Amino acid sequence: MCLATCVASLTPRAAQAQIFETIGIRAQGMGGAFVAVADDATATWWNPAGLATGAYFSGLVEYDRLTAPADTSVEAVAVGYPALGLSYYRLPISEMQPASSVATASSGRQDQGYLSEFGATVGQSLGKQLAVSSTLKLVRAGETHGDFDVGTMATLGHFRIGVVVRNVTQPSFGPAANHLVLDRQARVGGAFILGSSSSNQLVIAVDGDLTRVPTYAGDSRRVAGGAELWVWRRLLGVRGGLSAETVAQHASASGGLSFVLQSGRYLKTYLDGQLTRGTDEVRRGWGTDVRVTF
């Protein structure tokens, strides 16, 4: 009911927002088709309900390098259990502002360069087929505000359907003349999963934005499709994806790899990487993480 109310109340605003693809090496490598896949610690960003579908424990440290705005980066630390997640994301404010506003950012902000987001994810599984979760957030850009995301995940055999709404309260930072607003965003995704999380596995996924949000390069609404293949007893992962920005009609292509650095009876350590190129300026860049699961 809460999720349906949030989706129904969505209205466009002239504000700034992070795109979904800002976080997540696996997600970015799949072109941004991850709402119904999210089963690692980045589910705290992509779809909180995804934690219920993942490993008993997942943790990661992530670094992303963005092509535009120049010389900016994203850092993330997240851990997750099926019913609890903790996360910290550090994002460049310049990535969320129209290019004309970056040079005139308010001098009153204590942190003009980056926005910090601290999250605690809690959820509830309703049987084996449905999970509903929320990430409660403290978001800081000079000022500190509370906010939350909410998501749901339904599993139907080999198929999953996910819906997520981010920045539900649309927190605003700074004076009205030059304020930063985290716009409300909603996305729906579907995935087909063949195999298991402990063996070879093929994942095919699609995502679509339900909202249109302003970004550094202009208004944006995205659709994405991607695939992930795990082989050699899940010691190697290969992924790729395509994303289309439907407002300005830009596109990007992504690819990624995962290698197992250490494999024990229960514990596995992964090195993930991704590269994105294309005419979609907001999405171009590369990233890597170290991820642990058991």
N, C-alpha and C positions, 0 to 999 in steps of 0.2 A: 504494500500500500504506500509506504514512504517513497519507494522508488518511482512508482507510477505518478505520485503527486509531484515529485521533482521534475520528471520529464514533461509533464503537462504544463508546468509553470515556466518553461524555458522561453525567454524572450531575448532577442538580439540587443546588444548595447555597443556604443562606441567606447571600447575599452581595450585593454591589452590582455594577452593570455599566453601561457605556455602551450605548445602543441603537445599532443600525447607522445609523439615520437622523440621528445626531448630526452627521455630516460629509457634504458633497457637495451643491452647489446643484442640479445636474442631477438627482441621485438623489432629493433631497427633493421637487423639483418633480414627479417621476414617482410620488410617493406612497411611495417607498422600494422600488420594484421595479427593482433595479439590479445585482444580483449577476451576471446573465448579460449585462449591457450594458456594464459598467465598462470604458471605453476611453480615459479621460483620466487625469490624474495622481492623482485620487482612487481609482483602482484600488488604490493602495497601502493604502487602508483597506477598500474594499468587496470586492475580490477581486484579490489580487496577480497572478493569471494573466491578468487583463484587459489588462495592459500590452502583452502580445504581440499584441493585436488592434487597438491604437490607432495613432496617428500616430508618426512617427519621433521626435518630441519633443513633450512636453506639460508645461506648467508653469502653476501658478496660485497666487494669494493669495486667501484666502477669509475672510469674516466672517459669523458667524451671531448673531442676537439671539434669545434664548429668552424666552418669556412666563413660564414657570415652570421652576425657581425664578426669582423676580423679579430683574431687574437682573443677569443673567448672560449671558455671551457665549462663543462658540467661535471660535478663530482657527486657520487652517491655512495652511501653505506646503508645496507638493509639486512635484516634477519627476519626469518619467518618460520612459524610453526603452523599447523593446520588451523588453529583458532586464535593465533596471536602473531602480530608482526610489529617490528620497530624499524623506523627508517629516518634517514637524514639526506636531504637533497639540497644542493647548492647550485643555483642557476643564475646566469647573467641577466640583469635587468634589461640590458640593451637588446637582448634577443626578444623581449616582449614588447618593446616600444616601437612605434613608427620611426623610421630612420631620421626624420626631421626633428624628433624630440630627444634623441640620444644626447646631442651636444648641449641641450638646454635643461638637463635634469635638475631638479630642485636641489639647491645647496643645503637645504634643511635636513635632508635624509642622512642618517648616521652611516648608512651603508649604501652609497650610490651605485656600487658596482654589482652587487649580488643580492639575490633573494634567497633566504634560508627557510627550509620547510622541515619541521620535526613532526613525525607522524607515529601514531599508535593504532594498529589495525586490530579490530575485534570482529568476530563473526559467529554465525550459528548455522549448522547444517540441519536442514529440514528433511530427514531421511537421507538416502544415498544419492538421490537425483538432484537435489536443490540446495544451494548455499546462498546466504545473504550476509554481507559484511559491510563494515564501514571503517574508513581511516579517519580518525580524529586528528586534526592538525593544528600546530602553532606555526604561523607564517610570519617571518620578520623581514622587513625592508626599512630599517630605521624604526618604524613602529612595529608592534607585535599584535596580531589578530588571531582569533580562533576561527577555524573553518572545518569542513568535513567533506569527504567523498563517500559515495555509497555505490555498491555494486551487487550484482546477482549472477550466478552461474547455474545453468541447468545441464545435466548430463543425461543423454538419451542413447544408450548403447554406445556406438562409435562416434556419436555426434555431441557437440557441446554448443550451447548458445549463451552468450554473455552480454550484459548491459551494464554500463557504468556511467555515473554522473559525477564530475569533478567540480570542485570549487562551488559548492552548493550555495553558500552565503555570499559569494562574490566580494571578498574583502577588498578594501580600498586603502591605499597608502599615499601619504603626502597631501599637500594643499590642493584645493579643488582646481586651481588654474593649471596644475601639472601633476595630476595624480595618476597612480598606477592601480589599475583594477584587474584582479584575476577573474576573468570572465567565466561564467558557468559553461561547462562543456559536457556533452553527452555523446556516447558512441555505442554502437551495437556491433557484435561480432559473432561469427559462426566458425566452427572448426570440425574437421573430420580427422579422427585419430585412429590409426591402425597399428597395433602392437601395444607394448606395455612400457612403462617408465623404467623397467629394469632390463629391457632387452632392445633389440632393433625396433625402430619405430618410425612411422611416416605421419607427418602432420601437414594438413592442407587447411589454410584459414583465409577468411575474408573479413574485412572491417569496413564500417562506414560511419562518418560523423553525422550526428543528428542536429548539430548546431553549426553555425557559421561564426567564426571568431576572428578578431583582428590580430595580426602578427607583425613582426618586424617588416616584412615585405608586402603587407596588405592583408585584406580579408582572406580567410581560408576555410575551405571545407574539403575533407579528404575521403577518398575511398582507397582501399589497399587490398592486395592479395599476396600471399606468400606461402612458402613450404619449408619444412624442416625434416631432414632425414638423419636418423641415428643408425650407425652401422658398427661392425666389429664389436659386438656385445656392448654397444653404447660407449665405445671408447673414442669415437669420432662423430661429430655432428656437422652437417653441411646444410646451409639455408640460403634462400634467396627470395626476393620479392619485388613487386612493383607498386608504386603509389602515384595516384593522380590527384592533383589539386584542382578542383572543379570550378573555382571562381575565376582565377586568372589562367586556368588551363595549363599549368605546369606539371611536369612529371619527374619521377626519380626512380632509379633502380638501385637495389641494395643486395649485398651478399655478405655471408659470414661463415666462420668456422669455429668449432669448439674442439679442443683437445683435452684428454684426461691427463693431468700431470701426476696424479697419484690415485691409485685404486686399491682400496682395502675391501674387507668383507662387507662393511657397511658404508664406510666413508669414501667419498670421491671428491677430488679437487679438479676443477676445470679452468682452462684458460679460454675465454671467449673473445672474439674480435669481429668487427663489422666495418664495412666501407659503403658509403652512399654517394652516388653521383647523379647528375641530371640537371634539368632546368629549374627545379624547385629549390630556390635559394635557401629557404629556411631549413631544408633537410640535409644539405650537403655537409659531409664531415666523416669522421672516423671515430672509433671508440674501442675500448678493451676493458675487460674485467677479470677478476679472479673470483671464482664461485665455488662454494663448498656445499655438498648435500650429504645427508645420511637418513 
